[in-house]
Amino acid sequence: MFQTIVNLAGVTFRDAQENIRRFGCKEIGSFALVREPENPYDPNAIRVEVAGFFLGYIRKEIAKTLAPLMDAGREFLALFVRRNESPYHETVGLMVQIIEVTDEKMVSAWR
């Protein structure tokens, strides 16, 4: 069973900063992992989002392992761990725990 904790990459792209501030919290709890096989920068790209709002990407070194599992039909979620903030920088980040969803009832509940 695949499971890891990772800081998201790409948190300064598009509207990720605004979205992390808005949705990167314990109350939201979980985020979708969306494959982007046509991504011109990385064919293993995995986007992290909530209700269509972009938050960032799974780091390349993790996506390289995770993408083939997703492509084979295995289901995964990203769970909130913490929002990374500093009083010295305006940029925020997001740490998530990636878990494999093995129970069909659990998969249905998150769709």
Contacts in CASP RR format, 6 or more apart in sequence:
PFRMAT RR
TARGET T0000
AUTHOR 0000-0000-0000
METHOD contacts of the structure
MODEL  1
MFQTIVNLAGVTFRDAQENIRRFGCKEIGSFALVREPENPYDPNAIRVEV
AGFFLGYIRKEIAKTLAPLMDAGREFLALFVRRNESPYHETVGLMVQIIE
VTDEKMVSAWR
1 100 0 8 1.000
1 102 0 8 1.000
2 65 0 8 1.000
2 66 0 8 1.000
2 69 0 8 1.000
2 74 0 8 1.000
2 76 0 8 1.000
2 98 0 8 1.000
2 100 0 8 1.000
3 97 0 8 1.000
3 98 0 8 1.000
3 99 0 8 1.000
3 100 0 8 1.000
4 62 0 8 1.000
4 97 0 8 1.000
4 98 0 8 1.000
5 81 0 8 1.000
5 95 0 8 1.000
5 96 0 8 1.000
5 97 0 8 1.000
5 98 0 8 1.000
6 58 0 8 1.000
6 59 0 8 1.000
6 62 0 8 1.000
6 95 0 8 1.000
6 96 0 8 1.000
6 98 0 8 1.000
7 59 0 8 1.000
7 84 0 8 1.000
7 93 0 8 1.000
7 94 0 8 1.000
7 95 0 8 1.000
8 48 0 8 1.000
8 55 0 8 1.000
8 56 0 8 1.000
8 57 0 8 1.000
8 58 0 8 1.000
8 59 0 8 1.000
8 93 0 8 1.000
8 94 0 8 1.000
8 95 0 8 1.000
8 96 0 8 1.000
9 56 0 8 1.000
9 57 0 8 1.000
9 58 0 8 1.000
9 59 0 8 1.000
9 60 0 8 1.000
10 16 0 8 1.000
10 56 0 8 1.000
10 57 0 8 1.000
11 17 0 8 1.000
11 20 0 8 1.000
11 55 0 8 1.000
11 56 0 8 1.000
11 91 0 8 1.000
11 92 0 8 1.000
11 93 0 8 1.000
11 94 0 8 1.000
12 91 0 8 1.000
13 54 0 8 1.000
13 56 0 8 1.000
14 54 0 8 1.000
15 53 0 8 1.000
15 54 0 8 1.000
16 54 0 8 1.000
16 55 0 8 1.000
16 56 0 8 1.000
17 91 0 8 1.000
17 92 0 8 1.000
19 50 0 8 1.000
19 53 0 8 1.000
19 54 0 8 1.000
19 55 0 8 1.000
20 55 0 8 1.000
20 83 0 8 1.000
20 92 0 8 1.000
20 93 0 8 1.000
20 94 0 8 1.000
21 83 0 8 1.000
21 92 0 8 1.000
22 53 0 8 1.000
23 31 0 8 1.000
23 50 0 8 1.000
23 51 0 8 1.000
23 53 0 8 1.000
23 55 0 8 1.000
24 50 0 8 1.000
24 55 0 8 1.000
24 80 0 8 1.000
24 83 0 8 1.000
24 94 0 8 1.000
25 80 0 8 1.000
25 83 0 8 1.000
26 80 0 8 1.000
28 50 0 8 1.000
28 80 0 8 1.000
29 79 0 8 1.000
29 80 0 8 1.000
30 77 0 8 1.000
30 78 0 8 1.000
30 79 0 8 1.000
30 80 0 8 1.000
30 110 0 8 1.000
31 48 0 8 1.000
31 49 0 8 1.000
31 50 0 8 1.000
31 55 0 8 1.000
31 77 0 8 1.000
31 78 0 8 1.000
31 79 0 8 1.000
31 80 0 8 1.000
31 96 0 8 1.000
32 48 0 8 1.000
32 49 0 8 1.000
32 50 0 8 1.000
32 52 0 8 1.000
32 77 0 8 1.000
32 78 0 8 1.000
32 110 0 8 1.000
33 46 0 8 1.000
33 47 0 8 1.000
33 48 0 8 1.000
33 58 0 8 1.000
33 66 0 8 1.000
33 70 0 8 1.000
33 76 0 8 1.000
33 77 0 8 1.000
33 78 0 8 1.000
33 98 0 8 1.000
34 46 0 8 1.000
34 47 0 8 1.000
34 48 0 8 1.000
34 49 0 8 1.000
35 45 0 8 1.000
35 46 0 8 1.000
35 47 0 8 1.000
35 67 0 8 1.000
35 70 0 8 1.000
35 71 0 8 1.000
36 42 0 8 1.000
36 45 0 8 1.000
36 46 0 8 1.000
36 47 0 8 1.000
37 43 0 8 1.000
37 44 0 8 1.000
37 45 0 8 1.000
37 67 0 8 1.000
37 71 0 8 1.000
39 45 0 8 1.000
42 60 0 8 1.000
42 63 0 8 1.000
43 67 0 8 1.000
44 60 0 8 1.000
44 63 0 8 1.000
44 64 0 8 1.000
44 66 0 8 1.000
44 67 0 8 1.000
44 68 0 8 1.000
45 57 0 8 1.000
45 58 0 8 1.000
45 63 0 8 1.000
45 67 0 8 1.000
46 57 0 8 1.000
46 58 0 8 1.000
46 63 0 8 1.000
46 66 0 8 1.000
46 67 0 8 1.000
46 70 0 8 1.000
47 54 0 8 1.000
47 56 0 8 1.000
47 57 0 8 1.000
48 54 0 8 1.000
48 55 0 8 1.000
48 56 0 8 1.000
48 57 0 8 1.000
48 58 0 8 1.000
48 78 0 8 1.000
48 94 0 8 1.000
48 96 0 8 1.000
49 55 0 8 1.000
49 56 0 8 1.000
55 94 0 8 1.000
56 94 0 8 1.000
57 63 0 8 1.000
58 66 0 8 1.000
58 78 0 8 1.000
58 98 0 8 1.000
62 98 0 8 1.000
66 76 0 8 1.000
66 98 0 8 1.000
69 76 0 8 1.000
69 100 0 8 1.000
70 76 0 8 1.000
74 100 0 8 1.000
75 100 0 8 1.000
75 101 0 8 1.000
75 107 0 8 1.000
76 98 0 8 1.000
76 99 0 8 1.000
76 100 0 8 1.000
76 101 0 8 1.000
77 98 0 8 1.000
77 99 0 8 1.000
77 101 0 8 1.000
77 110 0 8 1.000
78 96 0 8 1.000
78 97 0 8 1.000
78 98 0 8 1.000
79 96 0 8 1.000
79 97 0 8 1.000
79 98 0 8 1.000
79 99 0 8 1.000
80 94 0 8 1.000
80 96 0 8 1.000
81 95 0 8 1.000
81 96 0 8 1.000
81 97 0 8 1.000
82 94 0 8 1.000
82 95 0 8 1.000
83 92 0 8 1.000
83 93 0 8 1.000
83 94 0 8 1.000
83 95 0 8 1.000
84 92 0 8 1.000
84 93 0 8 1.000
84 94 0 8 1.000
84 95 0 8 1.000
85 92 0 8 1.000
85 93 0 8 1.000
101 107 0 8 1.000
101 110 0 8 1.000
END
